Amino acid sequence: MILKVRSGQMTATAAAAALGVSRKTYYEWEARGLSAMLIELEDKEPGRPKTGPDPEVTAMRTTMANMQKEIDSLAQTAELRAVLRLMEHNAGKKKRKPS
């Protein structure tokens, strides 16, 4: 409708009536529409627009990293306990030999 009004094929009053708004509202919409059209004509970088990481994916990655740290810590604790048990077992054998 904006193009028809601008090219003289339709009056602003007729366009406003067709849209069911007042002439004042039509002119406000026209200004916004023309402004948006001009913005879209500006040069942009080719390709998809860059977007930030998905917040849900970021949260999951953080959770996974924290869980991996906890698993590593638990594995080290289990390994240390096994070494201590082995040392205690060997210490008990050495004490029995002199009897």
N, C-alpha and C positions, 0 to 999 in steps of 0.2 A: 504494500500500500504506500509505503514511503516513496518508493521509486515512481509509482503512478502519480502521486501528488507532485513530486519534484519535476516530473517530465510533463506535467500539465494534463495528463489523462484523467485526473480525478481531482476534485477539490478537497481541501482539508476537512471541510464540513461533512462531505460525503464519506470520507475515510473514517472520521470520528463516528458517524452514524453507523457505518458498517461494523465498526469495532464495539459499538455500544458504550462509547465514552464521550465526554465533552470535548469540544475543540481544543480547550486549554490542555486537557490530559493528552489528546493526540499529539500536540506540539511538544509536550514533555517527553512522550514516548519516542517521537521522531528524533529529538535531540539525543536521547540516549542511544537509539538505534544507529544513527549516523556516527556517533562517537565510537560505538563498538565496531562498526564497519571499518573506520579508519584505523583503529588499533589492530585489527586483524590484518590489515594491509602492510603493517610494519614487518621488516625482515626479522626472521627468527632463525635460531640455530637449527640445522637439519637434524632429522632423527627424532626419536622419542624424547620428550622432556625428561630431565633428570628428576628423580624422586628420591626422597630419603628412605632409609630402611623401614620396613613394616615394624611398628612398635611391638606387635605380638611376637614376631620372629626375634627381635632384639631381646625381649624378655625371656624367651625360650633359650636363646643362646647363653644368656647370663646364668640362667638356672642350670643349664647343662654344665657350664664351666665350674660353677660352685659345686655341683654334684661330683664332677670329676676330681676336684680338689679333695673333697671329703673321701672319695673312694681311695685316692692315692694315700691320704693320711691313714685311713683304716688299714690299708695293705701294709704300710710301714709299721704300724702298731702291731699287727699280727706277726710280721716278720721278726720284730724285736722280741715279742713274747716267745716265739718259737726258739730263738737264739738263747734267751734267758733260761727256758726250760731245759734246753740241751746242756747249757753250762751248769745248771743246778744238778742235773742227772750225772754229768761227768764228775762234778765235785763230790757227790755222794759216793761214787765208785772209788775214788781215790782215798776217802776216809776209811772205807771198809777194808782195804788191802792190808793195812798193818795188823789187824787183829789176829 
